[in-house]
Amino acid sequence: MTAFPRIHEDATCPLSGYEGYTFRVLANPTGGEKQDWSLGHLGIAGCPDCARLGTPRGKAAKEGERRYCAACQEARDRMARASMAIFGDSRVDGFDFSSPAASLATFERDDLPDELLLWLYMLPAELWAARIEAMKKQLPFSSKIGS
């Protein structure tokens, strides 16, 4: 089986105050990685199925362990895999994408500003869309499309 190159691009946050945050983003993910990124999430707030599982008590509650329903756990697993693949080569202080668990913990940080979190969520899809548009202009048949 052929191993295709993994192409990364550096993206610096354009938001005021975050200029020093530059992430290394996987620019050519596989279809599975893209699907994991689009379908993954941290769990649905107020999910009734998760609520039915109850809240851990004692030591587990102190350690922040939370139970998730099967659907939310699957989405978390997807988010963890995708964020590790997409941002895993980033070296940004306070952000750790070195493992699935570290990736989830990074996205769940209480001190992470919403606007920076939103930019991180939007960044991969925007980068991929820009690459597709640039690729369309490079293809020899692109000028004939729509003629």
C-alpha positions as CSV (number, residue, x, y, z in Angstrom):
1,M,0.0,0.0,0.0
2,T,1.3,3.4,-0.9
3,A,2.0,5.9,1.9
4,F,0.9,9.3,0.8
5,P,2.7,12.4,2.2
6,R,1.1,14.2,5.1
7,I,1.0,17.9,4.2
8,H,0.8,20.4,6.9
9,E,0.3,24.2,6.9
10,D,1.0,26.7,9.6
11,A,-1.9,28.9,10.5
12,T,-1.6,31.9,12.8
13,C,-4.8,33.1,14.5
14,P,-5.9,36.3,12.9
15,L,-7.9,37.4,16.0
16,S,-6.6,40.4,17.9
17,G,-4.7,39.3,21.0
18,Y,-4.0,35.8,19.7
19,E,-1.3,36.7,17.1
20,G,1.3,34.4,18.8
21,Y,-0.9,31.3,18.4
22,T,0.3,29.4,15.3
23,F,-1.0,25.9,14.8
24,R,0.3,23.3,12.4
25,V,-2.7,21.9,10.6
26,L,-3.0,18.7,8.5
27,A,-3.9,20.1,5.0
28,N,-4.6,16.8,3.3
29,P,-6.6,14.6,5.6
30,T,-8.1,11.3,4.6
31,G,-11.8,11.0,4.0
32,G,-12.1,9.2,7.4
33,E,-10.3,12.0,9.2
34,K,-12.5,14.6,7.6
35,Q,-15.6,12.6,8.5
36,D,-14.3,12.3,12.1
37,W,-13.7,16.0,12.3
38,S,-17.2,16.9,10.9
39,L,-19.1,14.4,13.0
40,G,-17.0,14.5,16.2
41,H,-17.8,16.7,19.2
42,L,-17.2,16.9,22.9
43,G,-20.7,15.6,23.8
44,I,-24.1,17.2,23.6
45,A,-24.8,19.6,26.5
46,G,-27.9,18.5,28.3
47,C,-28.0,15.1,26.5
48,P,-30.8,13.2,28.2
49,D,-29.2,9.8,27.5
50,C,-26.0,11.0,29.2
51,A,-28.0,12.4,32.1
52,R,-29.6,9.0,32.6
53,L,-26.2,7.5,33.2
54,G,-25.9,9.6,36.3
55,T,-23.0,11.6,37.8
56,P,-20.1,9.8,39.3
57,R,-19.7,10.2,43.0
58,G,-16.8,10.2,45.3
59,K,-13.3,9.9,43.9
60,A,-14.5,9.7,40.3
61,A,-16.5,13.0,40.6
62,K,-13.4,14.7,42.1
63,E,-11.3,13.5,39.2
64,G,-13.8,15.0,36.7
65,E,-14.7,11.6,35.2
66,R,-18.0,11.9,33.4
67,R,-20.1,9.2,31.7
68,Y,-21.4,9.6,28.2
69,C,-24.0,7.8,26.3
70,A,-22.9,5.6,23.3
71,A,-23.6,8.3,20.7
72,C,-21.8,11.1,22.6
73,Q,-18.9,8.8,23.4
74,E,-18.6,7.9,19.8
75,A,-18.6,11.6,18.8
76,R,-15.9,12.2,21.5
77,D,-13.8,9.4,20.2
78,R,-14.1,10.9,16.6
79,M,-13.2,14.3,17.9
80,A,-10.2,12.9,19.8
81,R,-8.9,11.0,16.7
82,A,-9.5,13.9,14.3
83,S,-8.0,16.6,16.5
84,M,-4.9,14.5,17.2
85,A,-4.4,13.9,13.4
86,I,-5.2,17.5,12.4
87,F,-3.4,19.4,15.1
88,G,-0.9,16.8,16.3
89,D,2.2,18.5,14.9
90,S,1.3,21.8,16.6
91,R,3.7,23.1,19.2
92,V,1.7,25.8,21.0
93,D,2.1,26.4,24.8
94,G,-0.9,25.2,26.7
95,F,-2.2,23.0,23.8
96,D,-1.5,19.3,23.7
97,F,-2.7,17.2,20.8
98,S,-0.2,14.4,21.3
99,S,-2.9,11.8,22.2
100,P,-6.6,11.4,21.9
101,A,-7.1,12.1,25.6
102,A,-4.8,15.1,25.6
103,S,-6.6,16.5,22.5
104,L,-10.0,16.2,24.3
105,A,-8.6,17.8,27.4
106,T,-7.2,20.7,25.4
107,F,-10.6,21.4,23.8
108,E,-12.3,21.1,27.2
109,R,-10.1,23.6,29.0
110,D,-12.1,25.9,31.2
111,D,-9.8,28.8,30.5
112,L,-9.9,28.6,26.7
113,P,-11.7,31.6,25.3
114,D,-14.7,30.8,23.2
115,E,-13.5,32.9,20.3
116,L,-10.2,31.0,20.1
117,L,-12.0,27.7,20.4
118,L,-14.4,28.7,17.6
119,W,-11.4,29.6,15.4
120,L,-9.8,26.3,16.1
121,Y,-13.1,24.5,15.2
122,M,-13.4,26.4,11.9
123,L,-9.8,26.4,10.9
124,P,-9.5,22.9,9.3
125,A,-12.6,23.2,7.1
126,E,-11.6,26.7,6.0
127,L,-8.1,25.5,5.2
128,W,-9.3,22.5,3.3
129,A,-11.8,24.6,1.3
130,A,-9.1,27.1,0.3
131,R,-6.8,24.3,-0.8
132,I,-9.6,22.9,-3.0
133,E,-10.3,26.3,-4.6
134,A,-6.5,26.8,-5.3
135,M,-6.3,23.3,-6.8
136,K,-9.2,24.0,-9.1
137,K,-7.3,26.9,-10.6
138,Q,-4.2,24.7,-11.2
139,L,-6.0,21.9,-13.1
140,P,-5.6,22.1,-16.9
141,F,-9.3,21.5,-17.5
142,S,-10.6,24.0,-14.9
143,S,-11.1,26.8,-17.5
144,K,-13.4,24.5,-19.5
145,I,-15.7,23.8,-16.6
146,G,-19.0,25.7,-17.1
147,S,-18.3,26.6,-20.8
